[in-house]
Amino acid sequence: MQDAITAVINSADVQGKYLDGSAMEKLKGYFATGELRVRAATTISANAAGIVKEAVAKSLLYSDITRPGGNMYTTRRYAACIRDLDYYLRYATYAMLAGDPSILDERVLNGLKETYNSLGVPVGATVTAIQSMKEVTASLVGPDAGKEMGVYFDYICSGLS
Ligand SMILES: CCC1=C(C)/C(=C/C2=NC(=C\c3[nH]c(/C=C4\NC(=O)[C@H](C)[C@H]4CC)c(C)c3CCC(=O)O)/C(CCC(=O)O)=C2C)NC1=O
């Protein structure tokens, strides 16, 4: 796993150089948003179950997905879907704190598309639900932190598609 600081340092180290102006700007941007990131993560963790619930209500409930024959039908599959959304929210929050998406590649997206395809889990509906979490989260943490979280929700969606 990387974060905004190690990403900048690693790339300078590869060249055997001190951080240049643009690397310093990246670090400054990260430090300047530290407070924002921590505050957003605190709010998200205190409201995680509610965020998932509202996103599911907005995007999946009472659709073909939750009816007989749908992939969320039966409590076992419904619970697996909620659990997956919980994972996406938690890992997007970690990535937002780190200011770097590498944790998503390593711990979430690695092999996920293949797993979904082999189990018949619909990727399109999953992406819709993640986009819905993005909106619910932004309305809770405000536009600036919401935008930053959006980067990592979108990263998960493109990794799935
Ligand atoms: C932390 C990293 C991590 C991720 C991301 C993860 C995902 C993950 N989701 C799974 C299943 C599943 N995922 C879903 C999800 C959905 N079905 C829908 O129709 C909805 C659109 C969607 C929710 C948004 C469902 C229903 C299953 C069970 C499928 C089945 O067994 O038939 C499975 C198969 C094994 C299992 O059932 O537990 C994995 C590995 N596991 C992990 O360890």
The ligand as an SDF file (V2000), in Angstrom:
LIG
                    3D

 43 46  0  0  0  0  0  0  0  0999 V2000
  -12.5080   -6.8050    0.9220 C   0  0  0  0  0  0  0  0  0  0  0  0
  -12.4500   -7.2940   -0.4680 C   0  0  0  0  0  0  0  0  0  0  0  0
  -13.5720   -8.2440   -0.8490 C   0  0  0  0  0  0  0  0  0  0  0  0
  -14.5730   -8.0210   -1.7710 C   0  0  0  0  0  0  0  0  0  0  0  0
  -14.7980   -6.7800   -2.5460 C   0  0  0  0  0  0  0  0  0  0  0  0
  -15.3600   -9.2140   -1.8590 C   0  0  0  0  0  0  0  0  0  0  0  0
  -16.4320   -9.4230   -2.7260 C   0  0  0  0  0  0  0  0  0  0  0  0
  -17.1620  -10.6310   -2.9520 C   0  0  0  0  0  0  0  0  0  0  0  0
  -18.5020  -10.6150   -3.1860 N   0  0  0  0  0  0  0  0  0  0  0  0
  -18.9390  -11.9110   -3.3400 C   0  0  0  0  0  0  0  0  0  0  0  0
  -20.2450  -12.3500   -3.5480 C   0  0  0  0  0  0  0  0  0  0  0  0
  -21.4270  -11.5870   -3.7700 C   0  0  0  0  0  0  0  0  0  0  0  0
  -21.5250  -10.2510   -4.0300 N   0  0  0  0  0  0  0  0  0  0  0  0
  -22.8310   -9.9070   -4.2380 C   0  0  0  0  0  0  0  0  0  0  0  0
  -23.1970   -8.5170   -4.5350 C   0  0  0  0  0  0  0  0  0  0  0  0
  -24.2580   -7.9840   -5.2740 C   0  0  0  0  0  0  0  0  0  0  0  0
  -25.2360   -8.6520   -5.9470 N   0  0  0  0  0  0  0  0  0  0  0  0
  -26.0880   -7.7740   -6.5330 C   0  0  0  0  0  0  0  0  0  0  0  0
  -27.0420   -8.0810   -7.2550 O   0  0  0  0  0  0  0  0  0  0  0  0
  -25.7680   -6.3750   -6.1800 C   0  0  0  0  0  0  0  0  0  0  0  0
  -25.7840   -5.4710   -7.3840 C   0  0  0  0  0  0  0  0  0  0  0  0
  -24.4110   -6.5190   -5.5200 C   0  0  0  0  0  0  0  0  0  0  0  0
  -24.2440   -5.6030   -4.2680 C   0  0  0  0  0  0  0  0  0  0  0  0
  -24.0840   -4.1680   -4.6510 C   0  0  0  0  0  0  0  0  0  0  0  0
  -23.6150  -11.0600   -4.0740 C   0  0  0  0  0  0  0  0  0  0  0  0
  -25.1290  -11.1780   -4.1550 C   0  0  0  0  0  0  0  0  0  0  0  0
  -22.7330  -12.1380   -3.7900 C   0  0  0  0  0  0  0  0  0  0  0  0
  -23.0820  -13.5820   -3.5630 C   0  0  0  0  0  0  0  0  0  0  0  0
  -23.2360  -14.2670   -4.9100 C   0  0  0  0  0  0  0  0  0  0  0  0
  -23.5200  -15.7390   -4.7730 C   0  0  0  0  0  0  0  0  0  0  0  0
  -22.8770  -16.4190   -3.9520 O   0  0  0  0  0  0  0  0  0  0  0  0
  -24.3960  -16.1900   -5.4970 O   0  0  0  0  0  0  0  0  0  0  0  0
  -17.8080  -12.7870   -3.2250 C   0  0  0  0  0  0  0  0  0  0  0  0
  -17.8460  -14.2870   -3.3520 C   0  0  0  0  0  0  0  0  0  0  0  0
  -17.6500  -14.9790   -2.0070 C   0  0  0  0  0  0  0  0  0  0  0  0
  -18.7190  -14.5950   -1.0430 C   0  0  0  0  0  0  0  0  0  0  0  0
  -19.9240  -14.7720   -1.3340 O   0  0  0  0  0  0  0  0  0  0  0  0
  -18.3670  -14.0750    0.0130 O   0  0  0  0  0  0  0  0  0  0  0  0
  -16.7120  -11.9920   -3.0160 C   0  0  0  0  0  0  0  0  0  0  0  0
  -15.2660  -12.4520   -2.9000 C   0  0  0  0  0  0  0  0  0  0  0  0
  -14.8440  -10.1260   -0.9590 N   0  0  0  0  0  0  0  0  0  0  0  0
  -13.7630   -9.5710   -0.3410 C   0  0  0  0  0  0  0  0  0  0  0  0
  -13.0540  -10.1180    0.5430 O   0  0  0  0  0  0  0  0  0  0  0  0
  1  2  1  0
  2  3  1  0
  3  4  2  0
  3 42  1  0
  4  5  1  0
  4  6  1  0
  6  7  2  0
  6 41  1  0
  7  8  1  0
  8  9  2  0
  8 39  1  0
  9 10  1  0
 10 11  2  0
 10 33  1  0
 11 12  1  0
 12 13  1  0
 12 27  2  0
 13 14  1  0
 14 15  1  0
 14 25  2  0
 15 16  2  0
 16 17  1  0
 16 22  1  0
 17 18  1  0
 18 19  2  0
 18 20  1  0
 20 21  1  0
 20 22  1  0
 22 23  1  0
 23 24  1  0
 25 26  1  0
 25 27  1  0
 27 28  1  0
 28 29  1  0
 29 30  1  0
 30 31  2  0
 30 32  1  0
 33 34  1  0
 33 39  2  0
 34 35  1  0
 35 36  1  0
 36 37  2  0
 36 38  1  0
 39 40  1  0
 41 42  1  0
 42 43  2  0
M  END
$$$$
